[in-house]
Amino acid sequence: MENGFIILFGLTMLYLAATSRIVSHVRLIVLQGILLFLICACHFEHQSALNITFLTVETLIVKTIVIPWFLFKVLKKTKANRDVSANIPHFYCLVSASIILLCGFLLPNHFFNSDTMKMISPLYFGVSLATIIISLWLITIKHKIISNVIEFITMENGIFLLSLSVAKEMPVLVNMGVLLDVFIAIYILGLFINEINREFKDLEVSNLSDLKDYSND
C-alpha cells in the first residue's frame, strides 16, 4: 500500500507538467499533501506521539489546507487562470517529466543494491529525487510567477519525501526547518505577486526585468 502511495505521488508530477490550468495545480498540491500523510501513516506504529502529531499537522493541515487556501486566495485576487506561455509545449513537458520519473523508478534499484545502502528505500529516494528535478526544471521553463511558487512547493514536498527515504526516524527538526522556510518563502512571494499585479496586467516572470529597469531609472 505504501509503495502505491509513493507511485501515485510521483504520477502527480506528470499531471503538473501536462496541464496549464493553475487551479488544477493548486488542487494537485492538496492531493500531494494527502498522499504524504498516508505515506507517513504507514509508519505511525513506530513513531512517538510527538512525531505523529507533528507529521499530521504538517501534512494534513499545513500542506493540504493552509498552503492551498493561501494559493487559492492569491489566484482569486490576481485572476490568474492558465500558464500557457511556457518555453516548451506541455506535451514535451509531459514527455520529459515521464523520462525523469522513469529514471527515478529504475536507477535507484541499480545503485542501492549494496548492503551499506539497505537503510535507504530506492522507491522513496527515486520518486523524491525525480520530484525535485521535475519541479526545478518546470521553474526554469514556466513564465507565471504563481506557477513558480507552486513548483517550489512541490519541490519542498519532494524534499520532505526524501527525508523519509534517508531517515526511518523521520527527523522532526529537519522537517520543521524546511516547513519554516516554505512558510517564509510563500508569504514573501505572496506579497511580491500582489505588488507586481498592481503594476502589470499579467504575472509574467519577464516583468521582473521591467521592474529592474524601472528601479535603475
C-alpha positions in Angstrom: 0.0 0.0 0.0 2.8 2.4 0.9 4.6 1.8 -2.4 1.3 2.5 -4.2 1.0 5.9 -2.5 4.6 6.8 -3.4 4.0 5.8 -7.1 0.8 7.9 -7.1 2.7 10.8 -5.7 5.2 10.6 -8.5 2.5 10.4 -11.1 1.1 13.7 -9.8 4.2 15.4 -11.2 3.2 14.2 -14.7 -0.1 15.9 -14.3 1.7 19.1 -13.2 3.8 19.0 -16.3 0.9 18.2 -18.6 -1.8 20.8 -17.7 -1.7 24.6 -17.9 -4.6 25.2 -15.5 -3.2 26.8 -12.4 -6.3 25.9 -10.3 -5.6 22.3 -11.1 -2.0 22.8 -9.9 -3.2 24.0 -6.6 -5.6 21.1 -6.3 -2.6 18.8 -7.0 -0.9 20.4 -4.0 -3.9 19.2 -1.9 -3.6 15.7 -3.3 0.1 15.6 -2.6 -0.4 16.7 1.0 -3.0 13.8 1.5 -0.6 11.3 -0.1 2.3 12.4 2.1 0.1 12.0 5.1 -0.9 8.4 4.0 2.8 7.6 3.4 3.7 8.9 6.9 0.7 7.0 8.4 2.2 3.7 7.2 5.0 4.2 9.8 2.9 5.6 12.7 3.1 2.4 14.7 6.9 3.0 15.0 6.6 6.7 15.9 6.2 8.6 19.2 3.1 10.7 19.8 5.0 13.9 19.2 6.2 12.7 15.8 2.7 11.6 14.8 1.2 14.9 15.9 3.8 17.0 14.1 3.6 14.9 10.9 -0.2 15.1 10.9 -0.3 18.8 11.4 2.4 19.3 8.7 0.8 17.2 6.0 -2.9 17.3 6.6 -3.3 20.8 7.9 -0.4 22.8 6.5 0.3 21.1 3.2 -3.3 20.1 2.5 -5.3 23.1 3.8 -3.3 26.2 4.8 -1.0 26.5 1.8 -3.6 25.7 -0.8 -6.0 28.1 0.8 -3.4 30.8 0.5 -2.7 30.0 -3.1 -6.5 30.0 -4.0 -6.7 33.4 -2.3 -3.8 34.7 -4.5 -5.4 33.2 -7.6 -8.7 34.9 -6.8 -7.1 38.2 -6.3 -4.8 38.1 -9.4 -7.3 36.3 -11.6 -4.6 34.0 -13.0 -6.2 31.1 -14.8 -3.6 29.4 -17.0 0.1 29.4 -17.7 0.2 28.8 -21.5 3.4 30.7 -22.2 6.0 28.1 -21.2 9.2 27.8 -23.2 8.3 24.2 -24.1 4.9 22.9 -25.2 3.1 21.0 -22.5 3.2 17.7 -24.5 7.0 17.8 -24.5 6.9 18.8 -20.8 4.9 15.6 -20.2 7.4 13.5 -22.2 10.4 15.0 -20.4 8.8 14.6 -17.0 7.9 11.0 -17.8 11.5 10.2 -18.7 12.8 11.8 -15.4 10.2 9.9 -13.4 11.0 6.6 -15.1 14.7 7.1 -14.3 13.6 7.8 -10.7 11.9 4.4 -10.6 14.7 2.4 -12.2 18.1 3.9 -11.4 17.9 3.7 -7.5 17.3 0.0 -7.7 20.6 -0.3 -9.6 22.7 1.9 -7.2 21.2 0.8 -3.9 21.9 -3.0 -4.1 24.9 -2.9 -1.7 24.5 -3.8 1.9 25.6 -0.3 3.0 22.6 1.3 1.3 19.9 -1.0 2.7 18.6 1.7 5.0 17.6 3.8 2.0 14.4 2.8 0.2 15.0 3.0 -3.5 11.4 3.9 -4.4 11.3 6.7 -1.8 14.6 8.1 -2.9 14.0 7.8 -6.7 10.5 9.4 -6.6 11.5 12.2 -4.3 14.6 13.0 -6.4 12.6 12.9 -9.6 10.0 15.2 -8.0 12.7 17.7 -7.1 14.3 17.6 -10.5 11.0 18.0 -12.3 10.0 20.9 -10.1 13.3 22.7 -10.7 13.0 22.1 -14.4 9.5 23.4 -14.6 10.5 26.5 -12.7 13.1 27.3 -15.4 10.6 27.0 -18.3 7.4 28.5 -16.8 6.7 32.2 -17.0 3.9 32.8 -14.5 5.2 33.7 -11.0 2.4 31.8 -9.3 3.4 28.7 -11.3 6.9 29.1 -9.9 5.5 29.3 -6.4 3.5 26.1 -6.9 6.5 24.3 -8.3 8.6 25.5 -5.3 6.0 23.8 -3.1 6.1 20.6 -5.0 9.9 20.7 -4.7 9.6 21.0 -1.0 7.2 18.1 -1.0 9.9 16.1 -2.8 12.4 17.2 -0.1 10.0 16.0 2.6 9.7 12.6 0.9 13.5 12.5 0.5 13.8 13.0 4.3 11.6 9.9 4.8 13.8 7.9 2.4 17.1 8.6 4.2 15.8 8.6 7.8 13.5 6.0 9.2 13.1 8.1 12.3 11.5 10.9 10.4 13.6 13.8 11.8 11.2 16.4 13.2 13.7 19.1 13.4 14.7 18.9 9.8 11.0 18.9 8.7 10.3 21.9 10.9 13.2 23.8 9.4 12.1 23.0 5.8 8.5 23.9 6.7 9.5 27.3 8.2 11.5 28.1 5.0 8.4 27.3 2.9 6.1 29.5 5.1 8.5 32.4 4.8 9.0 32.0 1.1 5.3 31.7 0.3 4.5 34.7 2.4 7.1 36.9 0.8 6.2 35.6 -2.7 2.5 36.3 -2.0 3.4 39.9 -1.2 5.6 40.0 -4.2 2.9 38.8 -6.5 0.4 41.4 -5.2 2.9 44.2 -5.8 3.6 43.1 -9.3 -0.1 42.7 -10.0 -0.6 46.3 -9.2 1.8 47.4 -11.8 1.2 44.8 -14.6 -1.8 43.1 -16.1 -0.1 39.7 -16.3 2.1 37.9 -13.8 4.9 37.1 -16.1 8.5 36.4 -14.9 9.7 38.7 -17.6 8.1 41.6 -15.7 10.8 41.2 -13.1 13.3 42.6 -15.7 11.0 45.6 -16.2 10.9 46.3 -12.5 14.7 46.2 -12.5 14.7 48.7 -15.4 12.3 51.0 -13.5 14.5 50.9 -10.4 17.6 51.9 -12.5 15.7 54.9 -13.9 
